Amino acid sequence: VNPGFQRQLKLYQAMGCAVDSSSALYKRYRLEMLRERYPELQDLPREVFAVDPTSICQTPNTEVLYRCRKCRRALFRSSSILSHTEGSGPTAFAHKRVTDSAQLCGDGREKCTSFFTEPVQWMEPALLGVMEGQLLCPKCTSKLGSFSWRGEQCSCGRWVTPAFQIHKSRVDEARMLPVGNFQAAKT
């Protein structure tokens, strides 16, 4: 049996035997296939890009909105984050000759220091025709992270392909309060 077909079957099984286009597994698979289908990365289909949060008036109450820490522009929603399994940590960076034993044993800090997202509409000009580069805020042009269609290594040690990496230190979470709870708390 074709290995590509076996991979599709495993993906289908992991999604509960139903095609769930909102699943992070499905989104990652779709991005990998896109890279193979469009090697020049030109004229990418519009449906590849998640909707820019600034183009929709209201975010559903269950979603977290992430904003640029510098100018507060809405960048992406929690539904655009593509999770990955945790890597082997600093030992994955052995090729970089990390010798400090404190770094190798871990000191309780958060392992993943970045979000890996699906591409969002505001990223489109930076992504077209280029294999890798920086992701800059569309409003204030501060550096948010980087992207690579070939993949990048997360701070936890996992290799993520393709990678649209936004550093957690460059964004703030904006949680929406349900209107009913806000009014109840106000009285």
BELMO-V203737 format. One record per residue. SS is DSSP state (~ for helix, > for strand, _ for the rest). PSI is psi in whole degrees, -180 to 180 (* if undefined). NEAR is the number of other ideal C-beta (glycine too) atoms within 8 Angstrom. Layout:
ss: [SS | SS]
psi: [PSI | PSI]
near: [NEAR | NEAR]
This chain:
ss: [_ | _ | ~ | ~ | ~ | ~ | ~ | ~ | ~ | ~ | ~ | ~ | ~ | ~ | _ | _ | _ | _ | _ | _ | _ | _ | _ | ~ | ~ | ~ | ~ | ~ | ~ | ~ | ~ | ~ | ~ | ~ | ~ | ~ | ~ | _ | _ | _ | _ | _ | _ | _ | _ | ~ | ~ | ~ | _ | > | _ | _ | ~ | ~ | ~ | _ | _ | _ | _ | _ | _ | _ | _ | > | > | > | > | > | _ | _ | _ | _ | _ | > | > | > | > | ~ | ~ | ~ | > | _ | _ | _ | _ | _ | _ | _ | ~ | ~ | ~ | ~ | ~ | ~ | ~ | ~ | _ | _ | _ | _ | ~ | ~ | ~ | ~ | ~ | _ | _ | _ | _ | _ | _ | _ | _ | > | > | > | > | _ | _ | > | ~ | ~ | ~ | ~ | ~ | ~ | ~ | _ | _ | _ | _ | > | > | > | > | > | _ | _ | _ | _ | _ | _ | > | > | > | > | > | > | _ | _ | _ | > | > | _ | _ | _ | _ | _ | > | > | _ | _ | > | > | > | > | > | ~ | ~ | ~ | > | > | > | > | > | _ | _ | _ | ~ | ~ | ~ | ~ | ~ | ~ | ~ | ~ | _]
psi: [142 | 130 | -34 | -39 | -39 | -40 | -40 | -41 | -41 | -39 | -44 | -42 | -41 | -26 | 11 | 32 | 39 | 145 | 114 | 98 | -12 | -5 | 138 | -36 | -45 | -42 | -43 | -43 | -44 | -40 | -39 | -42 | -35 | -43 | -37 | -38 | -33 | 73 | -27 | -11 | 38 | 152 | 47 | 143 | 143 | -31 | -9 | -32 | 133 | 153 | 135 | 126 | -22 | -15 | -9 | 136 | -48 | 142 | 137 | 148 | -26 | -14 | 147 | 137 | 135 | 131 | 154 | 131 | -26 | -50 | -4 | 16 | 136 | 131 | -49 | 166 | 165 | -27 | -15 | -9 | 130 | 107 | 160 | 156 | 145 | 139 | -169 | 9 | -153 | -23 | -22 | -16 | 21 | -32 | -16 | 8 | 51 | 116 | -15 | 120 | -29 | -36 | -35 | -33 | -13 | 144 | 27 | -1 | 162 | 132 | -46 | 116 | 7 | 158 | 137 | 120 | 168 | 158 | 140 | 154 | -37 | -17 | -17 | -49 | -35 | -29 | -30 | 125 | 6 | 139 | -32 | 158 | -168 | 151 | 117 | 147 | 131 | -15 | -53 | -2 | 24 | 149 | 126 | -31 | -146 | 170 | 153 | 123 | -21 | -23 | 161 | 159 | 130 | 160 | -20 | -9 | -11 | 137 | 124 | 125 | 135 | 161 | 124 | 89 | 124 | 124 | 133 | -29 | -11 | -4 | 158 | 148 | 139 | 102 | 135 | 132 | 135 | 141 | -41 | -44 | -37 | -44 | -36 | -39 | -27 | -32 | *]
near: [4 | 5 | 6 | 6 | 8 | 9 | 9 | 8 | 8 | 8 | 11 | 9 | 8 | 7 | 12 | 6 | 5 | 5 | 6 | 8 | 6 | 6 | 8 | 8 | 9 | 13 | 12 | 9 | 10 | 9 | 12 | 10 | 8 | 11 | 11 | 7 | 6 | 10 | 6 | 5 | 12 | 7 | 3 | 12 | 5 | 5 | 4 | 10 | 12 | 12 | 8 | 10 | 12 | 7 | 6 | 8 | 2 | 4 | 9 | 6 | 7 | 3 | 10 | 9 | 14 | 14 | 11 | 15 | 7 | 8 | 8 | 6 | 11 | 10 | 13 | 13 | 11 | 8 | 7 | 10 | 10 | 11 | 5 | 8 | 4 | 9 | 12 | 5 | 10 | 9 | 8 | 10 | 9 | 7 | 4 | 5 | 5 | 9 | 4 | 6 | 6 | 6 | 7 | 9 | 6 | 8 | 5 | 3 | 5 | 5 | 11 | 9 | 8 | 11 | 11 | 13 | 12 | 11 | 12 | 14 | 9 | 8 | 12 | 10 | 5 | 11 | 10 | 9 | 5 | 8 | 6 | 8 | 7 | 8 | 13 | 9 | 12 | 6 | 7 | 8 | 6 | 10 | 7 | 12 | 12 | 10 | 16 | 10 | 9 | 7 | 10 | 9 | 11 | 14 | 8 | 9 | 14 | 11 | 8 | 13 | 7 | 12 | 11 | 12 | 14 | 16 | 11 | 10 | 6 | 12 | 14 | 8 | 7 | 9 | 6 | 10 | 7 | 7 | 6 | 6 | 8 | 9 | 8 | 7 | 6 | 5 | 4]
